């Protein structure tokens, strides 16, 4: 087998292409509009940074089901922003505390994770309002972030759509 042929096999394709580009291209060839895919990407990113640990998958499942979005693409973008999700939890909580005029509670994400593992019920009692502060801040930012991301990714996905359609037309 030549190197050229081997490059086309699934095991030699890059992660980026296999898990992101190929599913988007597949959707474009199945008649899903660039607008619909842009909303999917935007909502995957925004729900991927929801400030409650362990809730982003369920949130994306629900949003994807309600709006009939492509679950694979939605969850791929949720997964991509996971490091951002972790780093923004504290940011959203601090923003919410300021929003409500609540005292700043000293903690870190590793401490939160350790306390949650010890006792999820006690964790909910101790940090319920703190979580609400973070969710409140996220709720204020989420609509604007969704629209901004959608506006930014639409031209990229539209270009991809044109490239796919041109490639399909030349191969016909």
Buried (B, 14 or more C-beta within 10 A) or exposed (E): EEEEEEEEEEEEBEEEEEBBEEBBBBBBEEEBEBEBBBBBBBBBBBBBBBBBBEEBEEBBBEBBEEEEBBBBBBBBBBBBBEEEBBEBBBBBBBBBBEEEEBEEEEBEEEEBBEBBEEEEEEBEEBBEBBBBBBBBBBEBBBEEBBEEBBEEBBEBBBEBBEEBEEEEEEEE
